[in-house]
């Protein structure tokens, strides 16, 4: 596995874990970007949106747009992946 692939998978896991910790299991792209930064994932807002679109395609989150800002909400399947009850290729599996 390439280092770039590992980073992408970890970034997706961070997004899912952050959403799992949020009240209502949702956050906007700005909050998610700041959380990724706090985990030393310095990526563009466009890359955050790309991850969100990918996670939505996998039924791990749902997306809605409000005033040009995307808001992500964790699905049950996404929570299972965030808490290591399920795995999805393309998302890093959490360690025990």
C-alpha positions as CSV (number, residue, x, y, z in Angstrom):
1,X,0.0,0.0,0.0
2,X,1.4,3.4,-0.9
3,X,1.8,6.2,1.7
4,X,-0.7,8.4,-0.2
5,X,-3.3,5.6,0.0
6,X,-2.7,5.2,3.7
7,X,-3.1,8.9,4.3
8,X,-6.4,9.0,2.4
9,X,-7.8,6.0,4.4
10,X,-6.7,7.7,7.7
11,X,-8.3,11.0,6.7
12,X,-11.6,9.2,6.0
13,X,-11.4,7.4,9.3
14,X,-10.8,10.7,11.1
15,X,-13.9,12.2,9.5
16,X,-16.1,9.3,10.5
17,X,-14.7,9.3,14.1
18,X,-15.3,13.1,14.4
19,X,-18.9,12.7,13.2
20,X,-19.3,9.9,15.7
21,X,-18.3,12.2,18.5
22,X,-20.5,15.2,17.4
23,X,-23.9,15.9,18.9
24,X,-26.4,14.8,16.3
25,X,-23.6,12.9,14.5
26,X,-23.2,15.8,12.0
27,X,-20.7,18.6,11.3
28,X,-20.0,21.1,8.4
29,X,-17.0,20.8,6.2
30,X,-15.3,23.7,8.0
31,X,-15.4,21.9,11.3
32,X,-14.3,18.7,9.7
33,X,-11.4,20.5,8.0
34,X,-10.3,22.0,11.3
35,X,-10.5,18.5,13.0
36,X,-8.4,17.0,10.2
37,X,-5.8,19.8,10.8
38,X,-5.7,18.9,14.5
39,X,-4.7,15.4,13.4
40,X,-2.0,16.8,11.2
41,X,-3.9,16.2,8.0
42,X,-3.2,19.5,6.2
43,X,-5.4,19.1,3.1
44,X,-7.4,21.6,1.0
45,X,-11.1,22.1,1.4
46,X,-11.5,20.6,-2.0
47,X,-9.9,17.4,-0.8
48,X,-12.3,17.4,2.2
49,X,-15.2,17.7,-0.1
50,X,-13.8,14.8,-2.2
51,X,-13.6,12.6,0.9
52,X,-17.2,13.6,1.8
53,X,-18.5,12.7,-1.7
54,X,-16.6,9.3,-1.5
55,X,-18.0,8.6,2.0
56,X,-21.5,9.4,0.8
57,X,-21.1,7.0,-2.2
58,X,-20.2,4.3,0.3
59,X,-23.4,5.0,2.4
60,X,-21.2,6.0,5.4
61,X,-22.5,9.6,5.6
62,X,-25.3,11.7,4.1
63,X,-24.7,15.2,2.8
64,X,-26.8,18.3,2.5
65,X,-25.8,21.8,1.4
66,X,-26.6,25.0,3.2
67,X,-25.4,28.3,1.9
68,X,-22.6,26.7,-0.2
69,X,-21.4,24.7,2.8
70,X,-21.7,20.9,3.0
71,X,-23.0,19.3,6.1
72,X,-22.2,15.7,6.7
73,X,-24.3,13.3,8.9
74,X,-23.0,9.9,10.0
75,X,-25.1,6.9,9.0
76,X,-25.5,3.7,11.0
77,X,-23.1,2.0,8.6
78,X,-20.6,4.8,9.0
79,X,-20.8,4.5,12.8
80,X,-20.1,0.8,12.6
81,X,-17.0,1.6,10.5
82,X,-15.9,4.4,12.9
83,X,-16.2,2.1,15.9
84,X,-14.6,-0.9,14.2
85,X,-17.7,-3.0,14.1
86,X,-17.4,-3.1,10.3
87,X,-14.8,-2.4,7.7
88,X,-14.9,-0.8,4.3
89,X,-12.0,-0.9,1.8
90,X,-10.8,2.7,1.5
91,X,-11.2,3.5,5.1
92,X,-8.5,2.7,7.6
93,X,-9.5,0.1,10.2
94,X,-9.3,1.5,13.7
95,X,-6.9,-0.2,16.1
96,X,-8.0,-1.7,19.3
